[in-house]
Amino acid sequence: MTNTEFQSRLLNWYDQNKRSMPWRDCGDPYKIWLSEIMLQQTRVDQATPYFERFVDHYPSVNALAEADQQDVLKVWEGLGYYSRARNLHAAAQLVVDDFDGRVPDSWDDITKLKGVGPYTASAVLSIAFQKKYAVVDGNVIRVLSRYHGIDEDVRSTKTKNGIQEHADELISEERPGDFNQALMELGATICTPSNPDCGSCPLQDGCVAYKTARTEELPYKSKKKKRPHHQIGVGIVRNQKDQVLIALRPDDAMLGGLWEFPGGKQESGETFPDTVKRELHEELDITVSIIKPFMKLDHAYSHFKITLHAYLCELEEGKPEPRTSQEIRWIAIDELTEYPFPKANRRLTEKLMNLNKGQQELEI
């Protein structure tokens, strides 16, 4: 199959089968950029309601640039990978300050924006501005490795670079944005990881994996390293005013800019109450007594897993100081909804608020 025929078949299929998405065919570079940031590490069906909520709050790059970071993180809450939101907010301010509020349409300028790497730059420039930059994501890797019969490990940089070269050769001159979206759409809906619908694929005639019955074998991907599992102890400290103590994580840390109940990793030989006491002393310079266990939960991040053990605590000695956090606050339990929390901590706040709403005794 020639490159021209590849393009023609793919684009004809796309024109007839593309899914409706709120950012697709909108022609707004800001919304296209936002969608690409949200779709990093997130499926379309998960990202869509967050996209719509975000655009409701910040309909333009200027509106986003003027917002407070805490408000932006609150709107983003639940979508995860919060550095995306912090970087997007900082980049929006740069767009307003340095580019008159217009998303840059050149490679050199757009890659100056925080959080915009080669993939995002290629996607935005091709989709929003019809610049000829090929996009390679997981879907594209799967389609092209099957189409070309690539046996090498797709986790390796060398293999990824080879697939990028194939994409660069194939991309349409006239419709680069649609070509990129079509290739990703084909991978998401037809050339799926398992049980691909080869009978509906417009590229079937030229596909090496189909011809050699290797669609279930390709792409070859080496096994991921086992994710470490950490045990975490956190303290929910209340005062005489029925307020709870929360801490703001540093911007340059994982989950930066979000609030949490203070705590940390269990050390060898410690009980969980001992972990909570030590962490709160190290982080806040306070001594607490443990009242009772409050909640245990499991949560998975991209590179590790945690089991979080939360305890209700009473302040015994000391005035809390933010030794490792940006800021600490005593707030009423019904105010917890106003602050952005990581997902695991949010489950703690929901239980606290439900108990408080039902006026159930927390015994502190």
N, C-alpha and C positions, 0 to 999 in steps of 0.2 A: 504494500500500500504506500503510495507516495505521500509526502508531507501535505500536499494540497488536498488529497483525498481524505487524509486523516482529519484535517481541519474541517473540511466540508461535512463529513459524516458526523463528527462530534458536535459541531455548531448546529446542524439541522436537528440532531437529537435534543440538544439543549433547548432550542427554541420551542420545541413541542412538549418538553417534559420538565422544565425547570420548576422548582418549588417556589411558592410565594413566600417572600421574606420582607419584613418591614424596611430593610436597608437596600434591598435589591431593586435596581432600576430607579432609585430615588434621585440620582444625579447630584446628591449633596456630599461633597468630599468629607465634611465633618462627620456625617452619619456613617459613611463608608469606613472612615478611619476608626470611629468608635466600635463599629461592628467587628472589625478585624482585631482590635484589642480584646474585645469580649470573647471572641471565638478562639483565642489562644487558650488551650487546655479546657475548653468548654464546648459541649455539643450545641448545635443550632437550637434544638427544642428547649434546652436549659437556658440558653442566652437570651432567647426572644423576649420573655416577659421582663427581664432585667433591662434589656435595651429599651423597651417601650417606656418603662418607668424612668430610666435615666434621661431619655429625651424629653419626657414630660417635665422633669425638673430643670434640665439644661438643654434647651432646644437649639442652642448655637454654641460655637466655640467661645464667644464672648461671655455668654452666660456661665459657662463652665469656668472660665478664667477668673471671673469675679467671685465665685463661690468660695466658702470656707472649706478647708480640707476635711474637717470633721464632718461637715454636711455631705460632702462628696462620698466619704467612706461609709456614711450611714445609708445613703442611697444605694451604694454598691453592696452593702452587707448581704451575705449569703452566697454571693457569686464566687468568693474565694480568690486566692492569688492577689492579695490586696496591693502588692507593689504595682500592679497594672493600673489601679485607680490613682495611686499617688503619682506615678509617672505621667499618666494621661492629664492629670490636673496641672502638673508643672509644665508639661508640653503645651497645653492650651494657653497658659500665661505667656510662654515664649512666642507662640503664634500671634497673639495679640500685640505683644511688645515689639517683635522684630519683623512680623510679616503682615501687619495691618489687619489682623484677624482672618487672613486667608490661609487655608492649609497649603503648604508649599507644594509646587508641582514639579520640582526637580529633585534628582537623587541627592545631590550635595546638600540641599536645604532640608529636605524632609528627614534625612538621617541625622540631622542635628537635634531632632526632637527626642526627648527622653523617652525611652521605651520603644523606640522605632528602630528595629534592626532590618537586615536585608529582606527577610520574609514580609514584614509588614509594609516596608517601603515599596516592594514590588507589587503587593496586592493593591495598595492605595493608588499608586501611580498608574497601574494598568486599569483598574476598575473605574476610578474617578476621573482620570485624565487621559486614558487611552494611550499610555506610554507602553512601549514593547518590553516589558519585564516579566519573565516567566516566574510563576509562583510554584513552590514545591512544598507541600505539606504531606501528612501521612496518607491521605487519599491519593494524591498524585504519585507518591512513591509506590503505592500498591498497584495502581493502574499501569504505570510505565514499567515497573519491574516485571509484571506479568506480560505486558505487551511485547517487551523486548527479550523476555526470558532471562532476566538477570538473576544469577544464582548467588551472588556475593551477599554478605551480611549487610542488611540495610541500616543497621546501627552504626556502621563504620563511616567515617568522614569521606573516605575515598569513594565508596559506593554512592553516597548522597551527592557528591560532586559530579559523579558520572551521570546520575539521573537528572541533575540540574542541567547538564550539557544537552541531554536529550530534550528536555523541556524547552531550552533556549532555541534549539533547532526547529522544534515543531510549532511554536507559538505563532498565531495568526498576526500578520502585519496590520490587517484592517480592523480586527476585533480582538485585541489582546486581552481586554478585561473580560469579555464574554468567554474567550477561550479558557482563561484561567478558572473562571467560575464553572465552566462546563466540565473541565477535567476533574475538579474537586467534587462536583455534583455527581458525576459518573461513579467516582469512588465511594461516595456516601450512599448511593441508592442502588447501584447495579453491581459494581465490582467490589462487593463487600468482603470483609476479612474471611468469612466462611460462607459456603453455599452461594457463590456469586451467580447472578441471573444472566449467564452468558448468552442465552437465547434472545435477550432483549438488548444486548450490547451492540452499539453501532460499529465498534472496532473489532468485532469477533474475527473477521476474515484475516486480519493481520496479526492476531494475538498468538505469540509463541506458546504461552502457558495453556491456552485453549487447545491449540493444535497438538500439543504433547501431553495433554491430560495432567497438567501440573498446577492447576489453579489453587488446589488446596495446599500445595507445597511452597508456592511463591506468594509474596516475597519471603525470603529466608531472613529470620530475625533471631539473633542469639538471645539467650535467656537473660532477663534482668537480674541484677544482683538482688539478693534478699533484702528487703527493707528492714532496718533496725526497729526495735520496739522499745519505747521508753515508758517507764512508770513515772507519773507526775503527781505531786501532791500540791494542792492549793488550799488556801484558807479564806473562808468567808467571815470577815471580822465585822461585827456589829458594835455600835456604841449605844449609850443610854438614850439617844434620840431615835433609835430604831433605824439608823442609817448604816449602810454598808460601805466598806472601803474598796475603791477600785483604783487601778494604776494604768497609766498611759504608756504603751510600749514605744521605745525610741523609733524615729522614722527610718533609721538605717538598719533596723533589726527585722527579722522575719515577723510578719503581721504588724509592721510598724504603723503607728498612727491609730491603732485600735486599743480599746480598753480591755482590761482583764482583771480577774481576781488574782492577787499575787501568789506566787509559788514557784516550783521548779522540779527538776529531776531528783528522783530518789537515789541516794548514794548507797554503796554496798554496806550491808549490816544495819541499815536504818529501818525502823517501822515507818509507816506513812505519817502518823502524827509527829514523829521526830523530824521527818522531812519538812513538814509544814512549819514547825517551830523554827527550824534552822533557816529555811528560806525566808521566812518573814523577818527574822532577825537580820539576815544579811541584806535583804532588799529594802527594809523599812526601818531598821534599828528599833524594833519593838519586841517585847516578850508577850507571847499569847499562851493561853491555856486552851486545850481542845475540849469542846463540849460534847460533840458526837459526830459520827459520819453523816454527811448530807447526801452525797450522790457519787456513784461510780459510773463512768462511761468510757466507751472506746471511740477513737476517731483516727482516721487515716489521712495523712498528707501525701504529697507526691513522692517524697523520698524517705518517709519514716511513718511509723504508727505510734499512737500513744494510748495508754489507759490512764484516765484522769481520776484521781481520788480527791474529792472535795470534802472539807470538814468545816463545821460551824465552830467559830473561835470567839474567845473573849479576850479583849485587850487587858493585860495585866500590868505592864510597865512600859513607859516610853511614849514619846510623841512621834507618830509616823513621819518619816522623811523619805523623799524619793531618791534613794541611793542609785538605783539601776533603771529607773523609769523617768520619763519626761516630767510627769506630774502625777499627783495622787489627789483623790477627792473622796469626801464623805457625801454620799447621796442617799435620798430616800429610795426605798425599793421600787415604788411606782415610777421613779424617774429613770429606771434602767433601760426603758424602751427608747430613750432619747439619745443613747450613746451607741456608737458602733462597736460591736464585740465580734471576735472570731466565733466560728460556728460552735465549737465545743463549749466555750464559755457562755454562748447564747443559750444553750440548753440548761445551764445552771440558772441563768437569769429568769428563764421562763418558769422553772420550778419555784424559784423564790417568789416571783410575782403571783403565781397561782396560789401558793400557800398564804401569801399576804392578803390576796383578794378574798380568800375564804376564811381569813382571820384565824388560821390554824397556828398553834403555838410552835415557835421555833426554839423555845427553851433556852434563850440566852438572857 
